[in-house]
């Protein structure tokens, strides 16, 4: 009913949505720090215009792997913050009793 009032909106949606979804496999691969993120991006750029190539790139980007690169020091930094003396449970209860 409302589409008749806005004929250009449907055209924008038909063109805009695929343009926004096209780089999705490459973005997922980079965000998840896949070892072969550049290969997934090249696959997406080369064969992503075919639906099968895009789906294959998306599957490769979403597959869990043991070769996911972690941010340097992410686990160590987290562990240190929990081992810091100010984060020990007895210190936290002392702070709570002082506030009351």
C-alpha positions as CSV (number, residue, x, y, z in Angstrom):
1,X,0.0,0.0,0.0
2,X,2.7,2.5,1.0
3,X,5.2,1.3,-1.6
4,X,3.0,2.9,-4.3
5,X,3.6,6.2,-2.6
6,X,7.4,5.7,-2.5
7,X,8.5,3.9,-5.7
8,X,12.1,4.9,-5.3
9,X,12.4,3.4,-1.8
10,X,12.0,-0.1,-3.2
11,X,14.7,0.5,-5.8
12,X,17.0,1.8,-3.1
13,X,16.4,-1.3,-0.9
14,X,16.9,-3.7,-3.8
15,X,20.3,-2.1,-4.6
16,X,21.3,-1.0,-1.1
17,X,20.9,-4.2,0.8
18,X,23.1,-6.3,-1.4
19,X,25.8,-3.6,-1.5
20,X,25.8,-3.6,2.3
21,X,25.8,-7.4,2.6
22,X,28.5,-8.0,0.0
23,X,31.6,-7.3,2.2
24,X,30.0,-9.2,5.2
25,X,32.2,-12.4,4.8
26,X,35.4,-10.3,4.7
27,X,34.3,-8.2,7.7
28,X,33.5,-11.3,9.7
29,X,36.9,-12.9,8.9
30,X,38.8,-9.8,10.0
31,X,36.7,-9.3,13.1
32,X,37.2,-12.9,14.2
33,X,40.9,-12.6,13.3
34,X,41.0,-15.6,10.9
35,X,44.4,-16.8,9.8
36,X,43.3,-16.6,6.1
37,X,41.2,-13.5,6.3
38,X,42.9,-12.0,3.2
39,X,42.2,-15.2,1.2
40,X,38.5,-15.0,2.3
41,X,38.4,-11.4,1.2
42,X,39.9,-12.2,-2.2
43,X,37.5,-15.1,-2.6
44,X,34.6,-12.7,-1.8
45,X,35.9,-10.1,-4.2
46,X,36.5,-12.6,-7.0
47,X,33.5,-14.9,-6.7
48,X,31.2,-13.1,-4.3
49,X,29.1,-11.7,-7.1
50,X,27.9,-15.3,-7.6
51,X,25.7,-16.4,-4.7
52,X,27.6,-19.6,-4.3
53,X,30.9,-17.8,-4.0
54,X,29.5,-15.4,-1.4
55,X,28.0,-18.2,0.6
56,X,31.3,-20.1,0.5
57,X,33.2,-17.1,1.7
58,X,30.7,-16.6,4.5
59,X,31.0,-20.2,5.6
60,X,34.8,-20.0,5.6
61,X,34.6,-16.8,7.6
62,X,32.2,-18.3,10.2
63,X,33.9,-21.7,10.7
64,X,35.5,-22.1,14.0
65,X,39.2,-22.8,13.8
66,X,42.1,-23.4,16.2
67,X,44.2,-21.0,14.2
68,X,42.3,-17.8,15.3
69,X,44.9,-15.2,16.2
70,X,44.3,-13.6,19.6
71,X,44.9,-10.0,20.4
72,X,48.5,-9.7,21.9
73,X,48.4,-9.9,25.6
74,X,44.6,-10.2,25.9
75,X,44.6,-13.1,28.2
76,X,47.6,-12.0,30.2
77,X,46.1,-8.5,30.7
78,X,42.8,-10.0,31.9
79,X,44.6,-12.3,34.3
80,X,46.7,-9.5,35.7
81,X,43.7,-7.3,36.4
82,X,42.1,-10.1,38.4
83,X,45.3,-10.8,40.3
84,X,45.8,-7.2,41.2
85,X,45.7,-6.6,45.0
86,X,42.9,-4.1,44.7
87,X,40.7,-6.7,43.0
88,X,40.9,-9.3,45.8
89,X,37.6,-10.2,47.4
90,X,38.6,-9.1,50.9
91,X,39.6,-5.7,49.6
92,X,36.3,-5.3,47.8
93,X,34.3,-6.1,51.0
94,X,36.5,-3.6,52.9
95,X,35.5,-0.9,50.5
96,X,31.8,-1.8,50.8
97,X,31.9,-1.6,54.6
98,X,33.6,1.8,54.4
99,X,30.9,3.2,52.2
100,X,28.1,2.2,54.5
